[in-house]
Amino acid sequence: MVKITAVTMAALAGSAAAFAPANKPASTTSLNAMSKSLPFIKAPANTEGWVGDVGFDPLGFSEYFDMKWLREAEIKHGRSSMLATLGFVAQQYITIPGYTHVDDSNLAPSVVGASAMLQIVCWMGVLEWWTNKGNVTMETMFSDPDRVPGDLGFDPMGLAVGKSEEEMAEMQLKELKNGRLAMLAIGGMIHHNWVTGEPLF
């Protein structure tokens, strides 16, 4: 009985070794590098070196568009989404005096009307014009080579003062990750209310 168990264990150990990963030397060529986020596709070459790069560019935007413009767009959409998620939740519990309360945050724009919504769009256009010194097209936005995507010089709390390059990169990564999460979150909240027809909470 002991001999049969020992033989069985040896056979099982031998068959398990067939499924163990083989030790292969790591490739040092960036041409063969696979994406960290989608390991079944090649890593995009143009995103390398940017803060927050995980090799996620399945549609290849970085091959056709300026990376500075893409990063600026990601940061702006992330910042807008962070504010939007806060506003979407707050609207359910807080009502501005003079306006009718609605439980579904998707209906809030209909309460304030088109003029208030157009004011927001106009002021965002003015802000965009002002922060880019009138260069608002993709071709001219980064005509100044020293302009850093997303850096508007707005730091009233002094969070960037005295920070090293590594600490600034870490703060930028935190902002990117929170922005990416917020973009998914606001989309999920809006669609939750559309699909269920009920408020978020």
Phi and psi in degrees as GROMACS dihedral restraints (atoms count N, CA, C in turn):
[ dihedral_restraints ]
;  ai    aj    ak    al  type     phi  dphi    fc
    3     4     5     6     1   -66.8    20    10
    4     5     6     7     1   -37.9    20    10
    6     7     8     9     1   -65.5    20    10
    7     8     9    10     1   -38.5    20    10
    9    10    11    12     1   -66.8    20    10
   10    11    12    13     1   -41.0    20    10
   12    13    14    15     1   -65.0    20    10
   13    14    15    16     1   -42.0    20    10
   15    16    17    18     1   -65.3    20    10
   16    17    18    19     1   -40.7    20    10
   18    19    20    21     1   -66.2    20    10
   19    20    21    22     1   -41.8    20    10
   21    22    23    24     1   -62.9    20    10
   22    23    24    25     1   -43.9    20    10
   24    25    26    27     1   -63.8    20    10
   25    26    27    28     1   -40.5    20    10
   27    28    29    30     1   -65.1    20    10
   28    29    30    31     1   -39.5    20    10
   30    31    32    33     1   -66.6    20    10
   31    32    33    34     1   -41.3    20    10
   33    34    35    36     1   -65.4    20    10
   34    35    36    37     1   -41.3    20    10
   36    37    38    39     1   -64.6    20    10
   37    38    39    40     1   -39.5    20    10
   39    40    41    42     1   -66.2    20    10
   40    41    42    43     1   -40.1    20    10
   42    43    44    45     1   -73.2    20    10
   43    44    45    46     1   -30.7    20    10
   45    46    47    48     1   -68.9    20    10
   46    47    48    49     1   -30.9    20    10
   48    49    50    51     1   -65.6    20    10
   49    50    51    52     1   -23.2    20    10
   51    52    53    54     1   -67.2    20    10
   52    53    54    55     1   -25.1    20    10
   54    55    56    57     1   -98.8    20    10
   55    56    57    58     1    -1.1    20    10
   57    58    59    60     1   -72.5    20    10
   58    59    60    61     1   144.0    20    10
   60    61    62    63     1   -66.5    20    10
   61    62    63    64     1   140.3    20    10
   63    64    65    66     1   -79.9    20    10
   64    65    66    67     1   144.4    20    10
   66    67    68    69     1   -80.8    20    10
   67    68    69    70     1   108.9    20    10
   69    70    71    72     1  -113.7    20    10
   70    71    72    73     1   143.6    20    10
   72    73    74    75     1   -66.0    20    10
   73    74    75    76     1   139.1    20    10
   75    76    77    78     1   -69.3    20    10
   76    77    78    79     1   138.4    20    10
   78    79    80    81     1   -77.6    20    10
   79    80    81    82     1   134.5    20    10
   81    82    83    84     1  -102.5    20    10
   82    83    84    85     1    -2.4    20    10
   84    85    86    87     1   -84.3    20    10
   85    86    87    88     1   125.5    20    10
   87    88    89    90     1   -69.2    20    10
   88    89    90    91     1   -19.4    20    10
   90    91    92    93     1   -66.6    20    10
   91    92    93    94     1   -29.1    20    10
   93    94    95    96     1   -94.6    20    10
   94    95    96    97     1     0.5    20    10
   96    97    98    99     1   -66.6    20    10
   97    98    99   100     1   137.3    20    10
   99   100   101   102     1  -101.2    20    10
  100   101   102   103     1   154.1    20    10
  102   103   104   105     1   -63.3    20    10
  103   104   105   106     1   140.3    20    10
  105   106   107   108     1   -71.3    20    10
  106   107   108   109     1   -37.4    20    10
  108   109   110   111     1   -85.3    20    10
  109   110   111   112     1   -32.0    20    10
  111   112   113   114     1  -128.1    20    10
  112   113   114   115     1    84.0    20    10
  114   115   116   117     1   -65.6    20    10
  115   116   117   118     1    -2.8    20    10
  117   118   119   120     1   -97.5    20    10
  118   119   120   121     1     2.7    20    10
  120   121   122   123     1  -125.8    20    10
  121   122   123   124     1   161.3    20    10
  123   124   125   126     1   -70.0    20    10
  124   125   126   127     1   145.1    20    10
  126   127   128   129     1   -70.0    20    10
  127   128   129   130     1   136.2    20    10
  129   130   131   132     1   -68.4    20    10
  130   131   132   133     1   132.7    20    10
  132   133   134   135     1   -73.1    20    10
  133   134   135   136     1   -34.2    20    10
  135   136   137   138     1   -77.6    20    10
  136   137   138   139     1   -13.3    20    10
  138   139   140   141     1   -90.3    20    10
  139   140   141   142     1    -9.0    20    10
  141   142   143   144     1   -63.0    20    10
  142   143   144   145     1   131.7    20    10
  144   145   146   147     1    95.0    20    10
  145   146   147   148     1   -12.6    20    10
  147   148   149   150     1   -83.7    20    10
  148   149   150   151     1   143.6    20    10
  150   151   152   153     1   -60.4    20    10
  151   152   153   154     1   133.3    20    10
  153   154   155   156     1    85.9    20    10
  154   155   156   157     1     7.7    20    10
  156   157   158   159     1   -71.6    20    10
  157   158   159   160     1   120.9    20    10
  159   160   161   162     1  -123.9    20    10
  160   161   162   163     1    15.6    20    10
  162   163   164   165     1    74.8    20    10
  163   164   165   166     1    27.9    20    10
  165   166   167   168     1  -102.1    20    10
  166   167   168   169     1   100.4    20    10
  168   169   170   171     1  -156.4    20    10
  169   170   171   172     1    63.7    20    10
  171   172   173   174     1   -64.9    20    10
  172   173   174   175     1   -23.5    20    10
  174   175   176   177     1   -95.1    20    10
  175   176   177   178     1    -2.8    20    10
  177   178   179   180     1    71.6    20    10
  178   179   180   181     1    30.3    20    10
  180   181   182   183     1   -58.6    20    10
  181   182   183   184     1   -36.0    20    10
  183   184   185   186     1   -66.8    20    10
  184   185   186   187     1   -15.0    20    10
  186   187   188   189     1   -82.1    20    10
  187   188   189   190     1   -22.4    20    10
  189   190   191   192     1  -112.6    20    10
  190   191   192   193     1   -21.9    20    10
  192   193   194   195     1  -118.3    20    10
  193   194   195   196     1   158.1    20    10
  195   196   197   198     1   -66.0    20    10
  196   197   198   199     1   128.7    20    10
  198   199   200   201     1   -63.1    20    10
  199   200   201   202     1   -32.5    20    10
  201   202   203   204     1   -63.1    20    10
  202   203   204   205     1   -42.3    20    10
  204   205   206   207     1   -66.8    20    10
  205   206   207   208     1   -41.0    20    10
  207   208   209   210     1   -63.2    20    10
  208   209   210   211     1   -41.9    20    10
  210   211   212   213     1   -66.3    20    10
  211   212   213   214     1   -41.4    20    10
  213   214   215   216     1   -59.4    20    10
  214   215   216   217     1   -44.3    20    10
  216   217   218   219     1   -63.4    20    10
  217   218   219   220     1   -42.2    20    10
  219   220   221   222     1   -63.8    20    10
  220   221   222   223     1   -43.3    20    10
  222   223   224   225     1   -65.4    20    10
  223   224   225   226     1   -45.2    20    10
  225   226   227   228     1   -64.8    20    10
  226   227   228   229     1   -42.1    20    10
  228   229   230   231     1   -66.3    20    10
  229   230   231   232     1   -37.2    20    10
  231   232   233   234     1   -64.5    20    10
  232   233   234   235     1   -44.9    20    10
  234   235   236   237     1   -63.7    20    10
  235   236   237   238     1   -43.7    20    10
  237   238   239   240     1   -62.3    20    10
  238   239   240   241     1   -40.3    20    10
  240   241   242   243     1   -68.3    20    10
  241   242   243   244     1   -35.9    20    10
  243   244   245   246     1   -63.1    20    10
  244   245   246   247     1   -42.3    20    10
  246   247   248   249     1   -67.5    20    10
  247   248   249   250     1   -39.0    20    10
  249   250   251   252     1   -65.0    20    10
  250   251   252   253     1   -41.1    20    10
  252   253   254   255     1   -63.8    20    10
  253   254   255   256     1   -40.0    20    10
  255   256   257   258     1   -63.8    20    10
  256   257   258   259     1   -46.1    20    10
  258   259   260   261     1   -65.3    20    10
  259   260   261   262     1   -36.8    20    10
  261   262   263   264     1   -63.4    20    10
  262   263   264   265     1   -42.1    20    10
  264   265   266   267     1   -74.9    20    10
  265   266   267   268     1   -44.5    20    10
  267   268   269   270     1   -62.3    20    10
  268   269   270   271     1   -36.2    20    10
  270   271   272   273     1   -60.6    20    10
  271   272   273   274     1   -29.1    20    10
  273   274   275   276     1   -69.1    20    10
  274   275   276   277     1   -25.9    20    10
  276   277   278   279     1  -111.3    20    10
  277   278   279   280     1   -21.6    20    10
  279   280   281   282     1  -119.5    20    10
  280   281   282   283     1   133.3    20    10
  282   283   284   285     1  -122.0    20    10
  283   284   285   286     1   130.6    20    10
  285   286   287   288     1   -68.5    20    10
  286   287   288   289     1   132.4    20    10
  288   289   290   291     1   -55.4    20    10
  289   290   291   292     1   135.5    20    10
  291   292   293   294     1    99.1    20    10
  292   293   294   295     1   -10.4    20    10
  294   295   296   297     1  -112.5    20    10
  295   296   297   298     1   154.7    20    10
  297   298   299   300     1   -80.7    20    10
  298   299   300   301     1   136.8    20    10
  300   301   302   303     1   -77.8    20    10
  301   302   303   304     1   136.5    20    10
  303   304   305   306     1  -128.2    20    10
  304   305   306   307     1   138.0    20    10
  306   307   308   309     1   -72.6    20    10
  307   308   309   310     1   -37.7    20    10
  309   310   311   312     1   -84.5    20    10
  310   311   312   313     1   115.9    20    10
  312   313   314   315     1   -64.0    20    10
  313   314   315   316     1   -22.5    20    10
  315   316   317   318     1   -66.0    20    10
  316   317   318   319     1   -22.1    20    10
  318   319   320   321     1   -89.6    20    10
  319   320   321   322     1    -6.5    20    10
  321   322   323   324     1   -58.4    20    10
  322   323   324   325     1   -41.5    20    10
  324   325   326   327     1   -60.3    20    10
  325   326   327   328     1   -31.4    20    10
  327   328   329   330     1   -71.4    20    10
  328   329   330   331     1   -24.4    20    10
  330   331   332   333     1   -74.4    20    10
  331   332   333   334     1   -43.4    20    10
  333   334   335   336     1   -80.1    20    10
  334   335   336   337     1   -21.9    20    10
  336   337   338   339     1    89.9    20    10
  337   338   339   340     1   172.2    20    10
  339   340   341   342     1   -69.8    20    10
  340   341   342   343     1   -34.1    20    10
  342   343   344   345     1   -64.0    20    10
  343   344   345   346     1   -40.2    20    10
  345   346   347   348     1   -67.2    20    10
  346   347   348   349     1   -39.1    20    10
  348   349   350   351     1   -67.4    20    10
  349   350   351   352     1   -38.3    20    10
  351   352   353   354     1   -67.6    20    10
  352   353   354   355     1   -32.9    20    10
  354   355   356   357     1   -62.3    20    10
  355   356   357   358     1   -41.2    20    10
  357   358   359   360     1   -62.3    20    10
  358   359   360   361     1   -46.4    20    10
  360   361   362   363     1   -62.0    20    10
  361   362   363   364     1   -44.2    20    10
  363   364   365   366     1   -63.5    20    10
  364   365   366   367     1   -45.8    20    10
  366   367   368   369     1   -67.9    20    10
  367   368   369   370     1   -32.6    20    10
  369   370   371   372     1   -67.0    20    10
  370   371   372   373     1   -35.8    20    10
  372   373   374   375     1   -64.8    20    10
  373   374   375   376     1   -41.9    20    10
  375   376   377   378     1   -63.0    20    10
  376   377   378   379     1   -44.2    20    10
  378   379   380   381     1   -62.6    20    10
  379   380   381   382     1   -41.3    20    10
  381   382   383   384     1   -62.6    20    10
  382   383   384   385     1   -43.4    20    10
  384   385   386   387     1   -63.6    20    10
  385   386   387   388     1   -44.2    20    10
  387   388   389   390     1   -68.2    20    10
  388   389   390   391     1   -44.1    20    10
  390   391   392   393     1   -71.6    20    10
  391   392   393   394     1   -23.8    20    10
  393   394   395   396     1  -104.7    20    10
  394   395   396   397     1    11.0    20    10
  396   397   398   399     1    53.4    20    10
  397   398   399   400     1    40.4    20    10
  399   400   401   402     1    84.8    20    10
  400   401   402   403     1    -6.9    20    10
  402   403   404   405     1   -91.4    20    10
  403   404   405   406     1    89.6    20    10
  405   406   407   408     1  -110.1    20    10
  406   407   408   409     1    -4.1    20    10
  408   409   410   411     1   -88.3    20    10
  409   410   411   412     1   161.4    20    10
  411   412   413   414     1   -62.4    20    10
  412   413   414   415     1   -31.9    20    10
  414   415   416   417     1   -73.9    20    10
  415   416   417   418     1   -31.7    20    10
  417   418   419   420     1  -107.0    20    10
  418   419   420   421     1   -12.1    20    10
  420   421   422   423     1   -57.2    20    10
  421   422   423   424     1   -35.5    20    10
  423   424   425   426     1  -115.2    20    10
  424   425   426   427     1    38.5    20    10
  426   427   428   429     1   -66.2    20    10
  427   428   429   430     1   -26.7    20    10
  429   430   431   432     1   -85.0    20    10
  430   431   432   433     1   111.8    20    10
  432   433   434   435     1   -66.1    20    10
  433   434   435   436     1   -18.2    20    10
  435   436   437   438     1   -85.5    20    10
  436   437   438   439     1    -8.1    20    10
  438   439   440   441     1   -70.1    20    10
  439   440   441   442     1   128.2    20    10
  441   442   443   444     1   -97.4    20    10
  442   443   444   445     1   129.3    20    10
  444   445   446   447     1   -56.7    20    10
  445   446   447   448     1   129.6    20    10
  447   448   449   450     1    82.7    20    10
  448   449   450   451     1    -8.9    20    10
  450   451   452   453     1   -89.2    20    10
  451   452   453   454     1   103.1    20    10
  453   454   455   456     1   -98.5    20    10
  454   455   456   457     1     0.8    20    10
  456   457   458   459     1    73.2    20    10
  457   458   459   460     1    18.5    20    10
  459   460   461   462     1  -102.5    20    10
  460   461   462   463     1   104.1    20    10
  462   463   464   465     1  -147.0    20    10
  463   464   465   466     1    66.3    20    10
  465   466   467   468     1   -64.0    20    10
  466   467   468   469     1   -23.8    20    10
  468   469   470   471     1   -93.8    20    10
  469   470   471   472     1    -2.0    20    10
  471   472   473   474     1    67.1    20    10
  472   473   474   475     1    33.9    20    10
  474   475   476   477     1   -68.9    20    10
  475   476   477   478     1   -23.9    20    10
  477   478   479   480     1   -94.6    20    10
  478   479   480   481     1    -5.0    20    10
  480   481   482   483     1   -71.0    20    10
  481   482   483   484     1   128.9    20    10
  483   484   485   486     1    75.3    20    10
  484   485   486   487     1    11.6    20    10
  486   487   488   489     1   -88.1    20    10
  487   488   489   490     1   142.7    20    10
  489   490   491   492     1   -77.1    20    10
  490   491   492   493     1   172.6    20    10
  492   493   494   495     1   -62.3    20    10
  493   494   495   496     1   -38.8    20    10
  495   496   497   498     1   -67.1    20    10
  496   497   498   499     1   -41.5    20    10
  498   499   500   501     1   -66.2    20    10
  499   500   501   502     1   -37.8    20    10
  501   502   503   504     1   -66.5    20    10
  502   503   504   505     1   -39.9    20    10
  504   505   506   507     1   -63.4    20    10
  505   506   507   508     1   -37.7    20    10
  507   508   509   510     1   -66.5    20    10
  508   509   510   511     1   -40.9    20    10
  510   511   512   513     1   -65.7    20    10
  511   512   513   514     1   -39.7    20    10
  513   514   515   516     1   -64.3    20    10
  514   515   516   517     1   -39.2    20    10
  516   517   518   519     1   -64.4    20    10
  517   518   519   520     1   -41.0    20    10
  519   520   521   522     1   -61.8    20    10
  520   521   522   523     1   -43.4    20    10
  522   523   524   525     1   -63.5    20    10
  523   524   525   526     1   -43.0    20    10
  525   526   527   528     1   -62.3    20    10
  526   527   528   529     1   -45.3    20    10
  528   529   530   531     1   -65.5    20    10
  529   530   531   532     1   -42.5    20    10
  531   532   533   534     1   -65.8    20    10
  532   533   534   535     1   -37.5    20    10
  534   535   536   537     1   -66.2    20    10
  535   536   537   538     1   -42.0    20    10
  537   538   539   540     1   -63.3    20    10
  538   539   540   541     1   -42.0    20    10
  540   541   542   543     1   -64.7    20    10
  541   542   543   544     1   -41.4    20    10
  543   544   545   546     1   -65.4    20    10
  544   545   546   547     1   -35.2    20    10
  546   547   548   549     1   -63.1    20    10
  547   548   549   550     1   -41.1    20    10
  549   550   551   552     1   -68.4    20    10
  550   551   552   553     1   -39.7    20    10
  552   553   554   555     1   -65.3    20    10
  553   554   555   556     1   -46.6    20    10
  555   556   557   558     1   -66.7    20    10
  556   557   558   559     1   -36.4    20    10
  558   559   560   561     1   -63.2    20    10
  559   560   561   562     1   -41.3    20    10
  561   562   563   564     1   -65.9    20    10
  562   563   564   565     1   -40.9    20    10
  564   565   566   567     1   -65.2    20    10
  565   566   567   568     1   -45.9    20    10
  567   568   569   570     1   -60.9    20    10
  568   569   570   571     1   -46.2    20    10
  570   571   572   573     1   -71.3    20    10
  571   572   573   574     1   -29.8    20    10
  573   574   575   576     1   -58.4    20    10
  574   575   576   577     1   -48.6    20    10
  576   577   578   579     1   -67.1    20    10
  577   578   579   580     1   -36.3    20    10
  579   580   581   582     1   -66.4    20    10
  580   581   582   583     1   -45.5    20    10
  582   583   584   585     1   -72.1    20    10
  583   584   585   586     1   -46.0    20    10
  585   586   587   588     1   -84.5    20    10
  586   587   588   589     1   -25.1    20    10
  588   589   590   591     1    71.7    20    10
  589   590   591   592     1    16.5    20    10
  591   592   593   594     1  -124.4    20    10
  592   593   594   595     1   160.7    20    10
  594   595   596   597     1   -64.9    20    10
  595   596   597   598     1   164.9    20    10
  597   598   599   600     1   -62.9    20    10
  598   599   600   601     1   -45.4    20    10
